[in-house]
Amino acid sequence: MESFARAVEIVLKDSELKDAPGYCPTAALWAYAVQHCGYVQSRHATGRVLVTA
């Protein structure tokens, strides 16, 4: 859950300055947030390596 909250935090902080009516975070921003939220890194650290999609 902590990783999920961190991903949302990354998106919200990045979107803060871009906020406007109709704004929607891009798929690339969500992908960046998922890669940098710590989830993948924690899976590697605990030996539960995920298969690359």
N, CA, C and O atoms as a Tripos MOL2 file, in Angstrom:
@<TRIPOS>MOLECULE
protein
  212   211    53     0     0
PROTEIN
NO_CHARGES

@<TRIPOS>ATOM
      1 N           0.8210   -1.1920    0.0000 N.3       1 MET1
      2 CA          0.0000    0.0000    0.0000 C.3       1 MET1
      3 C           0.8720    1.2660    0.0000 C.2       1 MET1
      4 O           0.5180    2.2790   -0.6040 O.2       1 MET1
      5 N           2.0000    1.1840    0.6810 N.am      2 GLU2
      6 CA          2.8940    2.3410    0.7390 C.3       2 GLU2
      7 C           3.4130    2.7090   -0.6560 C.2       2 GLU2
      8 O           3.5200    3.8880   -0.9930 O.2       2 GLU2
      9 N           3.7280    1.7040   -1.4480 N.am      3 SER3
     10 CA          4.2100    1.9620   -2.8090 C.3       3 SER3
     11 C           3.1200    2.6010   -3.6570 C.2       3 SER3
     12 O           3.3920    3.5120   -4.4390 O.2       3 SER3
     13 N           1.8940    2.1300   -3.5060 N.am      4 PHE4
     14 CA          0.7750    2.7120   -4.2430 C.3       4 PHE4
     15 C           0.6070    4.1820   -3.8740 C.2       4 PHE4
     16 O           0.4470    5.0340   -4.7480 O.2       4 PHE4
     17 N           0.6450    4.4710   -2.5800 N.am      5 ALA5
     18 CA          0.5000    5.8560   -2.1230 C.3       5 ALA5
     19 C           1.6420    6.7260   -2.6530 C.2       5 ALA5
     20 O           1.4250    7.8840   -3.0090 O.2       5 ALA5
     21 N           2.8400    6.1800   -2.7040 N.am      6 ARG6
     22 CA          3.9880    6.9240   -3.2220 C.3       6 ARG6
     23 C           3.8150    7.2180   -4.7170 C.2       6 ARG6
     24 O           4.1410    8.3150   -5.1700 O.2       6 ARG6
     25 N           3.3050    6.2510   -5.4840 N.am      7 ALA7
     26 CA          3.0650    6.4670   -6.9110 C.3       7 ALA7
     27 C           2.0460    7.5800   -7.1200 C.2       7 ALA7
     28 O           2.2340    8.4440   -7.9760 O.2       7 ALA7
     29 N           0.9830    7.5600   -6.3490 N.am      8 VAL8
     30 CA         -0.0410    8.6130   -6.4450 C.3       8 VAL8
     31 C           0.5580    9.9590   -6.0540 C.2       8 VAL8
     32 O           0.2700   10.9750   -6.6870 O.2       8 VAL8
     33 N           1.3830    9.9720   -5.0200 N.am      9 GLU9
     34 CA          2.0360   11.2100   -4.5880 C.3       9 GLU9
     35 C           2.9160   11.7900   -5.7050 C.2       9 GLU9
     36 O           2.9060   12.9970   -5.9420 O.2       9 GLU9
     37 N           3.6700   10.9300   -6.3810 N.am     10 ILE10
     38 CA          4.5220   11.3870   -7.4800 C.3      10 ILE10
     39 C           3.6750   12.0370   -8.5660 C.2      10 ILE10
     40 O           4.0170   13.1080   -9.0660 O.2      10 ILE10
     41 N           2.5740   11.3930   -8.9310 N.am     11 VAL11
     42 CA          1.7030   11.9350   -9.9830 C.3      11 VAL11
     43 C           1.0840   13.2550   -9.5450 C.2      11 VAL11
     44 O           1.0410   14.2080  -10.3240 O.2      11 VAL11
     45 N           0.6060   13.3200   -8.3120 N.am     12 LEU12
     46 CA         -0.0330   14.5510   -7.8350 C.3      12 LEU12
     47 C           0.9590   15.7110   -7.7670 C.2      12 LEU12
     48 O           0.6280   16.8330   -8.1490 O.2      12 LEU12
     49 N           2.1590   15.4480   -7.2880 N.am     13 LYS13
     50 CA          3.1560   16.5180   -7.2020 C.3      13 LYS13
     51 C           3.5680   17.0100   -8.5810 C.2      13 LYS13
     52 O           3.7470   18.2100   -8.7880 O.2      13 LYS13
     53 N           3.7170   16.0850   -9.5280 N.am     14 ASP14
     54 CA          4.0900   16.4750  -10.8820 C.3      14 ASP14
     55 C           2.9430   17.2240  -11.5690 C.2      14 ASP14
     56 O           3.1820   18.1240  -12.3740 O.2      14 ASP14
     57 N           1.7240   16.8580  -11.2570 N.am     15 SER15
     58 CA          0.5510   17.4510  -11.9040 C.3      15 SER15
     59 C           0.1480   18.7950  -11.3090 C.2      15 SER15
     60 O          -0.6470   19.5200  -11.9070 O.2      15 SER15
     61 N           0.6790   19.1310  -10.1560 N.am     16 GLU16
     62 CA          0.2760   20.3480   -9.4480 C.3      16 GLU16
     63 C           0.3750   21.5940  -10.3250 C.2      16 GLU16
     64 O          -0.5660   22.3860  -10.3680 O.2      16 GLU16
     65 N           1.4760   21.7800  -11.0140 N.am     17 LEU17
     66 CA          1.6730   22.9800  -11.8170 C.3      17 LEU17
     67 C           0.9300   22.9250  -13.1530 C.2      17 LEU17
     68 O           0.7070   23.9560  -13.7880 O.2      17 LEU17
     69 N           0.5530   21.7250  -13.5700 N.am     18 LYS18
     70 CA         -0.1270   21.5610  -14.8540 C.3      18 LYS18
     71 C          -1.6500   21.5530  -14.7040 C.2      18 LYS18
     72 O          -2.3680   21.4710  -15.7000 O.2      18 LYS18
     73 N          -2.1380   21.6360  -13.4820 N.am     19 ASP19
     74 CA         -3.5610   21.4980  -13.2200 C.3      19 ASP19
     75 C          -4.3810   22.5620  -13.9450 C.2      19 ASP19
     76 O          -4.0880   23.7560  -13.8700 O.2      19 ASP19
     77 N          -5.3920   22.1100  -14.6310 N.am     20 ALA20
     78 CA         -6.3080   22.9830  -15.3660 C.3      20 ALA20
     79 C          -7.5560   22.1640  -15.6780 C.2      20 ALA20
     80 O          -7.5210   20.9350  -15.6200 O.2      20 ALA20
     81 N          -8.6470   22.8280  -16.0070 N.am     21 PRO21
     82 CA         -9.8470   22.0710  -16.3850 C.3      21 PRO21
     83 C          -9.5360   21.1040  -17.5310 C.2      21 PRO21
     84 O          -8.9640   21.5000  -18.5470 O.2      21 PRO21
     85 N          -9.9070   19.8640  -17.3640 N.am     22 GLY22
     86 CA         -9.6860   18.8630  -18.3890 C.3      22 GLY22
     87 C          -8.3310   18.1850  -18.3400 C.2      22 GLY22
     88 O          -8.0630   17.2930  -19.1450 O.2      22 GLY22
     89 N          -7.4690   18.5860  -17.4160 N.am     23 TYR23
     90 CA         -6.1410   17.9660  -17.3250 C.3      23 TYR23
     91 C          -6.2750   16.5100  -16.8980 C.2      23 TYR23
     92 O          -7.0790   16.1760  -16.0280 O.2      23 TYR23
     93 N          -5.4880   15.6650  -17.5130 N.am     24 CYS24
     94 CA         -5.4340   14.2490  -17.1630 C.3      24 CYS24
     95 C          -3.9730   13.8170  -17.2220 C.2      24 CYS24
     96 O          -3.3200   14.0310  -18.2440 O.2      24 CYS24
     97 N          -3.4430   13.2210  -16.1650 N.am     25 PRO25
     98 CA         -2.0570   12.7600  -16.1990 C.3      25 PRO25
     99 C          -1.8550   11.7610  -17.3430 C.2      25 PRO25
    100 O          -2.7290   10.9390  -17.6160 O.2      25 PRO25
    101 N          -0.7290   11.8360  -17.9900 N.am     26 THR26
    102 CA         -0.4420   10.9570  -19.1160 C.3      26 THR26
    103 C          -0.0760    9.5510  -18.6390 C.2      26 THR26
    104 O           0.2900    9.3410  -17.4830 O.2      26 THR26
    105 N          -0.1850    8.6100  -19.5520 N.am     27 ALA27
    106 CA          0.2280    7.2380  -19.2460 C.3      27 ALA27
    107 C           1.7200    7.1880  -18.9400 C.2      27 ALA27
    108 O           2.1610    6.3970  -18.1050 O.2      27 ALA27
    109 N           2.4940    8.0310  -19.6150 N.am     28 ALA28
    110 CA          3.9440    8.0730  -19.3710 C.3      28 ALA28
    111 C           4.2470    8.5300  -17.9460 C.2      28 ALA28
    112 O           5.1750    8.0220  -17.3170 O.2      28 ALA28
    113 N           3.4780    9.4780  -17.4390 N.am     29 LEU29
    114 CA          3.6810    9.9350  -16.0600 C.3      29 LEU29
    115 C           3.3520    8.8240  -15.0700 C.2      29 LEU29
    116 O           4.0710    8.6370  -14.0890 O.2      29 LEU29
    117 N           2.2800    8.0900  -15.3160 N.am     30 TRP30
    118 CA          1.9310    6.9670  -14.4380 C.3      30 TRP30
    119 C           3.0040    5.8880  -14.4900 C.2      30 TRP30
    120 O           3.3590    5.3110  -13.4620 O.2      30 TRP30
    121 N           3.5210    5.6150  -15.6850 N.am     31 ALA31
    122 CA          4.5850    4.6170  -15.8140 C.3      31 ALA31
    123 C           5.8260    5.0550  -15.0420 C.2      31 ALA31
    124 O           6.4560    4.2440  -14.3630 O.2      31 ALA31
    125 N           6.1780    6.3340  -15.1440 N.am     32 TYR32
    126 CA          7.3080    6.8830  -14.3990 C.3      32 TYR32
    127 C           7.0770    6.7180  -12.8940 C.2      32 TYR32
    128 O           7.9780    6.3030  -12.1650 O.2      32 TYR32
    129 N           5.8810    7.0410  -12.4420 N.am     33 ALA33
    130 CA          5.5610    6.9530  -11.0090 C.3      33 ALA33
    131 C           5.6670    5.5180  -10.5060 C.2      33 ALA33
    132 O           6.1810    5.2800   -9.4130 O.2      33 ALA33
    133 N           5.1860    4.5670  -11.2910 N.am     34 VAL34
    134 CA          5.2670    3.1610  -10.8940 C.3      34 VAL34
    135 C           6.7200    2.7060  -10.8140 C.2      34 VAL34
    136 O           7.0900    1.9780   -9.8920 O.2      34 VAL34
    137 N           7.5460    3.1250  -11.7670 N.am     35 GLN35
    138 CA          8.9470    2.7320  -11.7630 C.3      35 GLN35
    139 C           9.7340    3.3690  -10.6210 C.2      35 GLN35
    140 O          10.7560    2.8290  -10.2000 O.2      35 GLN35
    141 N           9.2690    4.5120  -10.1140 N.am     36 HIS36
    142 CA         10.0250    5.2430   -9.0910 C.3      36 HIS36
    143 C           9.3710    5.2580   -7.7050 C.2      36 HIS36
    144 O           9.8190    5.9880   -6.8220 O.2      36 HIS36
    145 N           8.3230    4.4650   -7.5090 N.am     37 CYS37
    146 CA          7.6350    4.4730   -6.2090 C.3      37 CYS37
    147 C           8.2770    3.5300   -5.2020 C.2      37 CYS37
    148 O           7.9630    3.5850   -4.0140 O.2      37 CYS37
    149 N           9.1650    2.6730   -5.6620 N.am     38 GLY38
    150 CA          9.8550    1.7650   -4.7540 C.3      38 GLY38
    151 C           9.3240    0.3470   -4.7640 C.2      38 GLY38
    152 O           9.9370   -0.5310   -4.1560 O.2      38 GLY38
    153 N           8.2130    0.0880   -5.4280 N.am     39 TYR39
    154 CA          7.6320   -1.2600   -5.4260 C.3      39 TYR39
    155 C           8.5270   -2.2680   -6.1330 C.2      39 TYR39
    156 O           8.8350   -3.3250   -5.5810 O.2      39 TYR39
    157 N           8.9390   -1.9470   -7.3380 N.am     40 VAL40
    158 CA          9.7780   -2.8700   -8.1050 C.3      40 VAL40
    159 C          11.0930   -3.1080   -7.3730 C.2      40 VAL40
    160 O          11.5680   -4.2400   -7.2910 O.2      40 VAL40
    161 N          11.6750   -2.0460   -6.8450 N.am     41 GLN41
    162 CA         12.9370   -2.1710   -6.1220 C.3      41 GLN41
    163 C          12.7810   -3.0660   -4.8850 C.2      41 GLN41
    164 O          13.6700   -3.8620   -4.5830 O.2      41 GLN41
    165 N          11.6640   -2.9390   -4.1740 N.am     42 SER42
    166 CA         11.4610   -3.7640   -2.9780 C.3      42 SER42
    167 C          11.2550   -5.2240   -3.3480 C.2      42 SER42
    168 O          11.6780   -6.1170   -2.6130 O.2      42 SER42
    169 N          10.6070   -5.4750   -4.4860 N.am     43 ARG43
    170 CA         10.4310   -6.8610   -4.9370 C.3      43 ARG43
    171 C          11.7860   -7.4790   -5.2780 C.2      43 ARG43
    172 O          12.0340   -8.6410   -4.9570 O.2      43 ARG43
    173 N          12.6520   -6.7230   -5.9180 N.am     44 HIS44
    174 CA         13.9850   -7.2300   -6.2340 C.3      44 HIS44
    175 C          14.7840   -7.4790   -4.9550 C.2      44 HIS44
    176 O          15.4920   -8.4790   -4.8480 O.2      44 HIS44
    177 N          14.6700   -6.5820   -4.0010 N.am     45 ALA45
    178 CA         15.4340   -6.6960   -2.7570 C.3      45 ALA45
    179 C          15.0070   -7.9130   -1.9350 C.2      45 ALA45
    180 O          15.8290   -8.5100   -1.2390 O.2      45 ALA45
    181 N          13.7410   -8.2800   -2.0120 N.am     46 THR46
    182 CA         13.2600   -9.4220   -1.2270 C.3      46 THR46
    183 C          13.3290  -10.7340   -2.0010 C.2      46 THR46
    184 O          12.9240  -11.7830   -1.5000 O.2      46 THR46
    185 N          13.8500  -10.6650   -3.2350 N.am     47 GLY47
    186 CA         13.9940  -11.8790   -4.0210 C.3      47 GLY47
    187 C          12.7580  -12.2750   -4.7820 C.2      47 GLY47
    188 O          12.7340  -13.3370   -5.4030 O.2      47 GLY47
    189 N          11.7410  -11.4630   -4.7520 N.am     48 ARG48
    190 CA         10.5070  -11.7500   -5.4880 C.3      48 ARG48
    191 C          10.5080  -10.9380   -6.7740 C.2      48 ARG48
    192 O           9.7080  -10.0170   -6.9400 O.2      48 ARG48
    193 N          11.3980  -11.2840   -7.6650 N.am     49 VAL49
    194 CA         11.6090  -10.5310   -8.8970 C.3      49 VAL49
    195 C          10.4220  -10.7030   -9.8310 C.2      49 VAL49
    196 O           9.9480  -11.8150  -10.0610 O.2      49 VAL49
    197 N           9.9520   -9.5880  -10.3610 N.am     50 LEU50
    198 CA          8.8350   -9.6090  -11.2830 C.3      50 LEU50
    199 C           9.3280   -9.8140  -12.7040 C.2      50 LEU50
    200 O          10.4340   -9.4010  -13.0550 O.2      50 LEU50
    201 N           8.5220  -10.4390  -13.4990 N.am     51 VAL51
    202 CA          8.8400  -10.6160  -14.9170 C.3      51 VAL51
    203 C           8.6020   -9.2940  -15.6160 C.2      51 VAL51
    204 O           7.5740   -8.6540  -15.3980 O.2      51 VAL51
    205 N           9.5450   -8.8720  -16.4590 N.am     52 THR52
    206 CA          9.4170   -7.6120  -17.1940 C.3      52 THR52
    207 C           8.3090   -7.7510  -18.2180 C.2      52 THR52
    208 O           8.2650   -8.7200  -18.9760 O.2      52 THR52
    209 N           7.4040   -6.7630  -18.2340 N.am     53 ALA53
    210 CA          6.2710   -6.8180  -19.1680 C.3      53 ALA53
    211 C           6.6800   -6.3310  -20.5240 C.2      53 ALA53
    212 O           5.8610   -6.3040  -21.4430 O.2      53 ALA53
@<TRIPOS>BOND
     1     1     2 1
     2     2     3 1
     3     3     4 2
     4     3     5 am
     5     5     6 1
     6     6     7 1
     7     7     8 2
     8     7     9 am
     9     9    10 1
    10    10    11 1
    11    11    12 2
    12    11    13 am
    13    13    14 1
    14    14    15 1
    15    15    16 2
    16    15    17 am
    17    17    18 1
    18    18    19 1
    19    19    20 2
    20    19    21 am
    21    21    22 1
    22    22    23 1
    23    23    24 2
    24    23    25 am
    25    25    26 1
    26    26    27 1
    27    27    28 2
    28    27    29 am
    29    29    30 1
    30    30    31 1
    31    31    32 2
    32    31    33 am
    33    33    34 1
    34    34    35 1
    35    35    36 2
    36    35    37 am
    37    37    38 1
    38    38    39 1
    39    39    40 2
    40    39    41 am
    41    41    42 1
    42    42    43 1
    43    43    44 2
    44    43    45 am
    45    45    46 1
    46    46    47 1
    47    47    48 2
    48    47    49 am
    49    49    50 1
    50    50    51 1
    51    51    52 2
    52    51    53 am
    53    53    54 1
    54    54    55 1
    55    55    56 2
    56    55    57 am
    57    57    58 1
    58    58    59 1
    59    59    60 2
    60    59    61 am
    61    61    62 1
    62    62    63 1
    63    63    64 2
    64    63    65 am
    65    65    66 1
    66    66    67 1
    67    67    68 2
    68    67    69 am
    69    69    70 1
    70    70    71 1
    71    71    72 2
    72    71    73 am
    73    73    74 1
    74    74    75 1
    75    75    76 2
    76    75    77 am
    77    77    78 1
    78    78    79 1
    79    79    80 2
    80    79    81 am
    81    81    82 1
    82    82    83 1
    83    83    84 2
    84    83    85 am
    85    85    86 1
    86    86    87 1
    87    87    88 2
    88    87    89 am
    89    89    90 1
    90    90    91 1
    91    91    92 2
    92    91    93 am
    93    93    94 1
    94    94    95 1
    95    95    96 2
    96    95    97 am
    97    97    98 1
    98    98    99 1
    99    99   100 2
   100    99   101 am
   101   101   102 1
   102   102   103 1
   103   103   104 2
   104   103   105 am
   105   105   106 1
   106   106   107 1
   107   107   108 2
   108   107   109 am
   109   109   110 1
   110   110   111 1
   111   111   112 2
   112   111   113 am
   113   113   114 1
   114   114   115 1
   115   115   116 2
   116   115   117 am
   117   117   118 1
   118   118   119 1
   119   119   120 2
   120   119   121 am
   121   121   122 1
   122   122   123 1
   123   123   124 2
   124   123   125 am
   125   125   126 1
   126   126   127 1
   127   127   128 2
   128   127   129 am
   129   129   130 1
   130   130   131 1
   131   131   132 2
   132   131   133 am
   133   133   134 1
   134   134   135 1
   135   135   136 2
   136   135   137 am
   137   137   138 1
   138   138   139 1
   139   139   140 2
   140   139   141 am
   141   141   142 1
   142   142   143 1
   143   143   144 2
   144   143   145 am
   145   145   146 1
   146   146   147 1
   147   147   148 2
   148   147   149 am
   149   149   150 1
   150   150   151 1
   151   151   152 2
   152   151   153 am
   153   153   154 1
   154   154   155 1
   155   155   156 2
   156   155   157 am
   157   157   158 1
   158   158   159 1
   159   159   160 2
   160   159   161 am
   161   161   162 1
   162   162   163 1
   163   163   164 2
   164   163   165 am
   165   165   166 1
   166   166   167 1
   167   167   168 2
   168   167   169 am
   169   169   170 1
   170   170   171 1
   171   171   172 2
   172   171   173 am
   173   173   174 1
   174   174   175 1
   175   175   176 2
   176   175   177 am
   177   177   178 1
   178   178   179 1
   179   179   180 2
   180   179   181 am
   181   181   182 1
   182   182   183 1
   183   183   184 2
   184   183   185 am
   185   185   186 1
   186   186   187 1
   187   187   188 2
   188   187   189 am
   189   189   190 1
   190   190   191 1
   191   191   192 2
   192   191   193 am
   193   193   194 1
   194   194   195 1
   195   195   196 2
   196   195   197 am
   197   197   198 1
   198   198   199 1
   199   199   200 2
   200   199   201 am
   201   201   202 1
   202   202   203 1
   203   203   204 2
   204   203   205 am
   205   205   206 1
   206   206   207 1
   207   207   208 2
   208   207   209 am
   209   209   210 1
   210   210   211 1
   211   211   212 2
@<TRIPOS>SUBSTRUCTURE
     1 MET1         2 RESIDUE 1 A MET
     2 GLU2         6 RESIDUE 1 A GLU
     3 SER3        10 RESIDUE 1 A SER
     4 PHE4        14 RESIDUE 1 A PHE
     5 ALA5        18 RESIDUE 1 A ALA
     6 ARG6        22 RESIDUE 1 A ARG
     7 ALA7        26 RESIDUE 1 A ALA
     8 VAL8        30 RESIDUE 1 A VAL
     9 GLU9        34 RESIDUE 1 A GLU
    10 ILE10       38 RESIDUE 1 A ILE
    11 VAL11       42 RESIDUE 1 A VAL
    12 LEU12       46 RESIDUE 1 A LEU
    13 LYS13       50 RESIDUE 1 A LYS
    14 ASP14       54 RESIDUE 1 A ASP
    15 SER15       58 RESIDUE 1 A SER
    16 GLU16       62 RESIDUE 1 A GLU
    17 LEU17       66 RESIDUE 1 A LEU
    18 LYS18       70 RESIDUE 1 A LYS
    19 ASP19       74 RESIDUE 1 A ASP
    20 ALA20       78 RESIDUE 1 A ALA
    21 PRO21       82 RESIDUE 1 A PRO
    22 GLY22       86 RESIDUE 1 A GLY
    23 TYR23       90 RESIDUE 1 A TYR
    24 CYS24       94 RESIDUE 1 A CYS
    25 PRO25       98 RESIDUE 1 A PRO
    26 THR26      102 RESIDUE 1 A THR
    27 ALA27      106 RESIDUE 1 A ALA
    28 ALA28      110 RESIDUE 1 A ALA
    29 LEU29      114 RESIDUE 1 A LEU
    30 TRP30      118 RESIDUE 1 A TRP
    31 ALA31      122 RESIDUE 1 A ALA
    32 TYR32      126 RESIDUE 1 A TYR
    33 ALA33      130 RESIDUE 1 A ALA
    34 VAL34      134 RESIDUE 1 A VAL
    35 GLN35      138 RESIDUE 1 A GLN
    36 HIS36      142 RESIDUE 1 A HIS
    37 CYS37      146 RESIDUE 1 A CYS
    38 GLY38      150 RESIDUE 1 A GLY
    39 TYR39      154 RESIDUE 1 A TYR
    40 VAL40      158 RESIDUE 1 A VAL
    41 GLN41      162 RESIDUE 1 A GLN
    42 SER42      166 RESIDUE 1 A SER
    43 ARG43      170 RESIDUE 1 A ARG
    44 HIS44      174 RESIDUE 1 A HIS
    45 ALA45      178 RESIDUE 1 A ALA
    46 THR46      182 RESIDUE 1 A THR
    47 GLY47      186 RESIDUE 1 A GLY
    48 ARG48      190 RESIDUE 1 A ARG
    49 VAL49      194 RESIDUE 1 A VAL
    50 LEU50      198 RESIDUE 1 A LEU
    51 VAL51      202 RESIDUE 1 A VAL
    52 THR52      206 RESIDUE 1 A THR
    53 ALA53      210 RESIDUE 1 A ALA
